[in-house]
Amino acid sequence: MSPSLRIDRRLVSNFDWVILCLVLLLTLVGIMTIFSATRPLPGEEHPNFYIRQMYWAVAGLVALVMTVGLDYRRLRRAAYPLLGVGLALLVAVLLAGRTGMGAQRWLRLGPVSFQPSEFFKLLYLVGLARYMSTVRGPLRFKQLLFAFLFFVLPPVGLVIKQPDLGSALVLLFLFVAMALGKGVHRKVLVVVIAFSLISVPFMGTLAWDSLKDYQKKRIMAFIQPDLDPSGTGYHIAQSKVAVGSGKVLGKGYMKGTQGPFRFLPEKHTDFIFAVFAEEWGFVGSILLLLVYLMLILRGLTIAEMAEEEFGRLLALGITAMFALYWFVNIGMTMGLAPVVGLPLPFMSYGGTALVSNFMAVGILINIRAHRFEVLKFH
């Protein structure tokens, strides 16, 4: 038997079927909830959002298989060119992107529109993992500053210009998470924290002034929910009504009213959890949260199992991204976080996010499957 065939068998035996089953389950629940949330009023046709999501799920599975089949260490070698391609796409969005709902975030490629910032997050994680894995020991101040100036600042600036505050905050959070995962010298950490605390009043004013009016209103609606309940605070108010009306066991599948009766905006995208909670109640919501928790713990386990630094940091970054999306999305549907437009992974309607999330899971599976070959490549 050839060595390559033996490796293939080991890849199959180390394939993470658990994490694949978890994301397939979440995707199925998402399609079911999209179908229910977009139920038509009498005399109307059922929008085909759920059919499109099924197509994107198939495309995501194909992307996952392709990602698993490609040794993730090749990403390390191509990290910086890929990051350059990602930045070029972000620039292209500003130059020739399609505008929708007040933001210029989409590029059209033939009949398909996609959101480059969703794919960019993966390329960004690959680039950061490549850089940090080349540093021996904890990050020093110069290395941290270099990473911030050359890896973080350009994409954050481009994404804010779209404007996409949610994605910009995600990029900043992932940088912090990966830096902490890599390790930072204690003195550097103390200096950064002290500088951040001192600069909060100045940077806070600068950041606030740079926000769009609707972004300021969303933050004010989070701080003061009763300030404008029929305007800016309407999303959060209706979402809380939907979650609360589910009570313990929920109204039952296809029996929710907030979404189909058009009370809840963005019911099949950013606020899909509210629709789910209305129909499945507290018990169903807890079970769903447990599935997400298992996904995150699985990602952390894969990061811990990877004995090679690049794989460990990449797995950590992907897991941190899922955790942030999960935490912020569900938090904003319950009024515990401001509305920043982050989708619920694998459940919210959206092709680009779904495919890129499947690719991220493919990388996790890949890192786990190749862990036995680590020493061979050193």
C-alpha positions as CSV (number, residue, x, y, z in Angstrom):
1,M,0.0,0.0,0.0
2,S,1.4,3.4,-0.9
3,P,2.1,6.0,1.7
4,S,-0.3,8.5,0.1
5,L,-3.1,5.9,0.4
6,R,-2.3,5.4,4.1
7,I,-2.5,9.1,4.6
8,D,-5.9,9.3,2.9
9,R,-7.2,6.6,5.2
10,R,-5.9,8.5,8.2
11,L,-7.5,11.7,7.0
12,V,-10.9,9.9,6.7
13,S,-10.5,8.3,10.1
14,N,-9.7,11.7,11.7
15,F,-12.5,13.5,9.9
16,D,-14.5,15.4,12.4
17,W,-18.0,14.1,11.7
18,V,-19.3,15.7,15.0
19,I,-18.6,19.3,13.9
20,L,-20.0,18.5,10.4
21,C,-23.2,17.2,11.9
22,L,-23.5,20.2,14.2
23,V,-23.3,22.7,11.3
24,L,-25.7,20.6,9.1
25,L,-28.2,20.6,12.0
26,L,-27.9,24.4,12.4
27,T,-28.3,24.9,8.7
28,L,-31.4,22.7,8.5
29,V,-32.9,24.6,11.5
30,G,-32.1,27.8,9.8
31,I,-33.8,26.9,6.5
32,M,-36.9,25.7,8.4
33,T,-37.0,29.0,10.4
34,I,-36.5,31.1,7.2
35,F,-39.4,29.1,5.6
36,S,-41.6,29.9,8.6
37,A,-40.5,33.5,9.1
38,T,-41.3,34.4,5.5
39,R,-44.7,32.8,5.3
40,P,-46.9,35.0,3.1
41,L,-50.0,36.8,4.0
42,P,-53.2,35.6,2.4
43,G,-53.2,36.1,-1.4
44,E,-49.4,36.5,-1.6
45,E,-46.8,34.0,-2.9
46,H,-44.2,32.5,-0.6
47,P,-40.9,34.3,-1.1
48,N,-38.2,31.9,-2.2
49,F,-35.6,32.9,0.4
50,Y,-35.6,29.3,1.8
51,I,-35.0,27.8,-1.6
52,R,-32.1,30.2,-2.2
53,Q,-30.7,29.3,1.2
54,M,-30.9,25.6,0.3
55,Y,-28.9,26.3,-2.9
56,W,-26.3,28.2,-0.9
57,A,-26.1,25.4,1.7
58,V,-25.3,23.0,-1.2
59,A,-22.6,25.4,-2.4
60,G,-21.3,25.7,1.1
61,L,-21.0,21.9,1.4
62,V,-19.1,21.8,-1.9
63,A,-16.8,24.6,-0.6
64,L,-16.3,22.7,2.7
65,V,-15.3,19.5,0.9
66,M,-12.9,21.5,-1.3
67,T,-11.4,23.2,1.8
68,V,-11.0,19.9,3.6
69,G,-9.3,18.4,0.5
70,L,-6.7,21.1,0.4
71,D,-3.9,20.8,3.0
72,Y,-4.4,23.9,5.2
73,R,-0.6,24.4,5.5
74,R,-0.8,25.5,1.9
75,L,-2.8,28.5,3.2
76,R,0.2,29.5,5.3
77,R,2.4,29.7,2.2
78,A,-0.2,31.7,0.3
79,A,-1.4,33.8,3.3
80,Y,-0.1,37.2,2.3
81,P,-1.1,37.0,-1.5
82,L,-4.6,35.9,-0.4
83,L,-4.7,38.8,2.1
84,G,-3.8,41.1,-0.8
85,V,-6.6,39.7,-2.9
86,G,-9.0,40.3,-0.1
87,L,-7.9,43.9,0.3
88,A,-8.3,44.4,-3.4
89,L,-11.8,43.1,-3.3
90,L,-12.6,45.6,-0.4
91,V,-11.3,48.4,-2.5
92,A,-13.3,47.2,-5.5
93,V,-16.5,47.3,-3.4
94,L,-15.9,51.0,-2.7
95,L,-15.2,51.7,-6.4
96,A,-17.9,49.5,-8.1
97,G,-19.9,47.9,-5.4
98,R,-23.7,47.6,-5.3
99,T,-25.5,49.8,-2.9
100,G,-28.4,48.4,-0.8
101,M,-30.0,49.5,2.4
102,G,-27.7,52.5,2.7
103,A,-24.5,50.5,2.4
104,Q,-22.1,49.7,-0.4
105,R,-21.1,46.1,0.5
106,W,-21.8,43.8,-2.5
107,L,-20.0,43.0,-5.7
108,R,-21.7,41.5,-8.7
109,L,-20.1,38.6,-10.6
110,G,-22.4,37.7,-13.4
111,P,-25.8,36.7,-12.0
112,V,-24.4,36.4,-8.5
113,S,-23.9,39.1,-5.9
114,F,-21.6,38.5,-2.9
115,Q,-20.3,40.4,0.1
116,P,-16.4,40.4,0.0
117,S,-16.1,41.4,3.6
118,E,-17.5,38.0,4.7
119,F,-14.8,36.1,2.7
120,F,-12.2,38.6,3.8
121,K,-12.6,37.7,7.4
122,L,-11.2,34.2,6.6
123,L,-8.3,35.6,4.6
124,Y,-7.6,38.1,7.4
125,L,-7.4,35.2,10.0
126,V,-5.1,33.3,7.7
127,G,-2.8,36.4,7.4
128,L,-2.8,37.1,11.1
129,A,-2.1,33.4,11.9
130,R,0.8,33.4,9.4
131,Y,2.4,36.5,10.9
132,M,1.9,35.6,14.5
133,S,3.1,32.1,14.0
134,T,6.4,33.4,12.7
135,V,7.0,35.3,16.0
136,R,8.9,33.3,18.6
137,G,7.5,33.6,22.1
138,P,5.0,36.2,23.2
139,L,4.3,39.3,21.1
140,R,6.4,42.4,21.9
141,F,5.2,45.9,21.5
142,K,6.8,46.5,18.1
143,Q,5.3,43.3,16.7
144,L,1.9,44.1,18.1
145,L,2.0,47.6,16.6
146,F,3.3,46.3,13.3
147,A,0.4,43.8,13.1
148,F,-2.1,46.5,14.0
149,L,-0.8,49.0,11.4
150,F,-0.4,46.6,8.5
151,F,-2.9,43.8,9.1
152,V,-5.8,45.5,11.0
153,L,-5.9,49.2,10.2
154,P,-6.3,49.0,6.3
155,P,-9.2,46.5,6.2
156,V,-10.9,48.2,9.2
157,G,-10.7,51.5,7.4
158,L,-12.1,50.1,4.1
159,V,-14.9,48.2,5.8
160,I,-16.0,51.3,7.8
161,K,-16.1,53.3,4.5
162,Q,-18.8,50.9,3.2
163,P,-20.1,51.5,6.0
164,D,-20.1,48.2,7.9
165,L,-19.5,48.9,11.6
166,G,-20.3,45.3,12.6
167,S,-17.6,43.8,10.4
168,A,-15.1,46.4,11.5
169,L,-15.7,45.5,15.1
170,V,-15.3,41.8,14.3
171,L,-11.9,42.5,12.7
172,L,-10.8,44.4,15.8
173,F,-12.1,41.7,18.1
174,L,-10.4,38.9,16.1
175,F,-7.1,40.7,16.3
176,V,-7.3,41.0,20.1
177,A,-8.4,37.4,20.4
178,M,-5.6,36.1,18.3
179,A,-3.0,38.3,20.0
180,L,-4.1,37.0,23.4
181,G,-4.1,33.5,22.0
182,K,-0.5,33.9,20.7
183,G,0.5,35.5,24.0
184,V,1.6,39.1,24.8
185,H,4.4,40.2,27.1
186,R,3.0,41.2,30.4
187,K,4.6,44.7,30.3
188,V,3.1,45.2,26.8
189,L,-0.3,44.1,28.0
190,V,-0.2,46.6,30.9
191,V,0.9,49.4,28.6
192,V,-1.8,48.7,26.1
193,I,-4.5,48.5,28.7
194,A,-3.3,51.7,30.4
195,F,-3.1,53.5,27.1
196,S,-6.6,52.3,26.1
197,L,-8.1,53.5,29.3
198,I,-6.5,56.9,29.1
199,S,-7.4,57.3,25.5
200,V,-11.0,56.3,25.8
201,P,-12.4,59.8,26.2
202,F,-10.5,61.1,23.2
203,M,-10.9,58.0,20.9
204,G,-14.5,57.6,22.0
205,T,-15.3,61.1,20.8
206,L,-13.4,60.6,17.6
207,A,-15.2,57.2,17.0
208,W,-18.6,58.7,17.8
209,D,-18.1,61.6,15.4
210,S,-17.1,59.2,12.6
211,L,-20.3,57.2,12.9
212,K,-23.3,57.6,10.6
213,D,-26.5,59.1,12.0
214,Y,-28.3,55.7,11.9
215,Q,-25.4,54.0,13.7
216,K,-25.5,56.6,16.5
217,K,-29.3,56.1,16.8
218,R,-28.8,52.3,17.1
219,I,-26.4,52.7,19.9
220,M,-28.7,55.2,21.6
221,A,-31.6,52.8,21.2
222,F,-29.6,50.1,22.9
223,I,-28.7,52.4,25.8
224,Q,-32.2,53.9,26.1
225,P,-34.7,51.4,24.6
226,D,-37.7,53.6,25.3
227,L,-36.2,56.7,23.5
228,D,-37.8,56.0,20.1
229,P,-39.8,52.7,20.3
230,S,-41.6,53.3,17.0
231,G,-38.4,54.4,15.2
232,T,-34.9,53.3,15.9
233,G,-35.8,51.1,18.9
234,Y,-38.5,49.3,16.9
235,H,-36.3,46.3,15.9
236,I,-35.3,45.6,19.5
237,A,-38.7,46.2,20.9
238,Q,-40.4,43.8,18.4
239,S,-37.6,41.2,18.8
240,K,-38.1,41.2,22.6
241,V,-41.8,40.7,22.1
242,A,-41.2,37.7,19.8
243,V,-38.7,36.1,22.2
244,G,-40.9,36.7,25.3
245,S,-44.1,35.5,23.6
246,G,-42.5,32.1,23.1
247,K,-42.6,31.5,26.8
248,V,-41.4,28.0,28.0
249,L,-42.4,25.7,25.1
250,G,-43.1,28.2,22.3
251,K,-46.1,28.6,20.1
252,G,-45.1,25.8,17.8
253,Y,-43.4,25.5,14.4
254,M,-45.2,27.7,11.8
255,K,-47.4,29.2,14.5
256,G,-45.3,32.3,15.2
257,T,-46.8,35.7,14.3
258,Q,-44.1,38.3,14.6
259,G,-42.4,37.4,11.4
260,P,-45.2,36.4,9.0
261,F,-47.3,39.4,10.1
262,R,-44.4,41.8,9.4
263,F,-44.1,43.1,12.9
264,L,-40.4,42.0,13.1
265,P,-38.0,43.6,10.5
266,E,-35.1,41.5,9.2
267,K,-36.9,38.4,10.5
268,H,-35.1,35.9,8.2
269,T,-31.6,37.6,8.5
270,D,-30.3,39.3,11.6
271,F,-33.3,38.6,13.8
272,I,-33.9,35.0,12.9
273,F,-33.3,33.9,16.5
274,A,-36.3,35.9,17.7
275,V,-38.5,34.0,15.2
276,F,-37.0,30.7,16.4
277,A,-37.5,31.6,20.1
278,E,-41.1,32.6,19.5
279,E,-41.9,29.2,17.9
280,W,-39.8,26.9,20.1
281,G,-39.8,28.8,23.4
282,F,-37.2,28.8,26.2
283,V,-36.6,25.1,26.0
284,G,-36.0,25.1,22.3
285,S,-33.7,28.2,22.6
286,I,-31.6,26.5,25.3
287,L,-31.2,23.4,23.1
288,L,-30.1,25.6,20.1
289,L,-27.7,27.5,22.3
290,L,-26.2,24.2,23.4
291,V,-25.6,23.2,19.8
292,Y,-23.7,26.4,19.3
293,L,-21.8,25.9,22.5
294,M,-20.8,22.4,21.3
295,L,-19.6,23.9,18.1
296,I,-17.4,26.5,19.9
297,L,-16.0,23.9,22.3
298,R,-15.2,21.6,19.4
299,G,-13.3,24.5,17.7
300,L,-11.3,25.2,20.9
301,T,-10.5,21.5,21.2
302,I,-9.2,21.4,17.6
303,A,-7.1,24.5,18.4
304,E,-5.7,22.8,21.5
305,M,-5.0,19.5,19.5
306,A,-3.0,21.3,16.8
307,E,0.6,21.1,17.7
308,E,1.7,23.4,15.0
309,E,1.4,27.2,15.8
310,F,-0.2,28.3,12.5
311,G,-3.0,25.7,12.8
312,R,-3.6,26.5,16.4
313,L,-3.9,30.2,15.9
314,L,-6.1,29.8,12.8
315,A,-8.4,27.4,14.6
316,L,-8.5,29.8,17.5
317,G,-9.4,32.7,15.3
318,I,-12.2,30.8,13.5
319,T,-13.7,29.7,16.8
320,A,-13.5,33.2,18.2
321,M,-15.3,34.5,15.1
322,F,-18.2,32.0,15.5
323,A,-18.4,32.8,19.3
324,L,-18.5,36.5,18.6
325,Y,-21.3,36.2,16.0
326,W,-23.3,33.9,18.2
327,F,-22.9,36.1,21.3
328,V,-23.6,39.4,19.6
329,N,-26.4,38.3,17.4
330,I,-28.4,36.6,20.1
331,G,-27.6,39.5,22.5
332,M,-29.0,42.0,20.1
333,T,-32.2,40.1,19.5
334,M,-32.8,40.2,23.3
335,G,-31.7,43.8,23.7
336,L,-28.4,42.9,25.4
337,A,-26.2,44.2,22.6
338,P,-26.6,47.1,20.1
339,V,-27.9,46.2,16.6
340,V,-24.7,46.0,14.5
341,G,-25.9,43.7,11.7
342,L,-24.1,40.5,12.5
343,P,-25.9,37.3,11.3
344,L,-26.4,34.2,13.3
345,P,-23.9,31.6,11.8
346,F,-25.5,28.9,9.6
347,M,-29.1,30.1,10.4
348,S,-29.4,33.7,9.1
349,Y,-30.3,34.1,5.4
350,G,-27.3,35.1,3.3
351,G,-25.3,33.1,0.7
352,T,-21.9,34.7,1.3
353,A,-21.9,34.3,5.0
354,L,-23.1,30.7,4.8
355,V,-20.5,29.6,2.2
356,S,-17.7,31.4,4.1
357,N,-18.8,29.8,7.4
358,F,-18.8,26.3,5.7
359,M,-15.3,27.1,4.4
360,A,-14.2,28.1,8.0
361,V,-15.5,24.7,9.3
362,G,-13.7,23.0,6.5
363,I,-10.5,24.5,7.7
364,L,-11.2,23.4,11.3
365,I,-11.8,19.8,10.0
366,N,-8.6,20.1,8.0
367,I,-6.5,21.1,10.9
368,R,-7.8,18.3,13.0
369,A,-7.4,15.7,10.2
370,H,-3.8,16.7,9.5
371,R,-2.6,17.0,13.1
372,F,-0.8,13.6,12.8
373,E,1.4,15.0,10.1
374,V,2.7,18.1,12.0
375,L,6.1,16.8,12.8
376,K,6.7,15.6,9.3
377,F,6.4,19.2,8.0
378,H,8.7,20.8,10.6
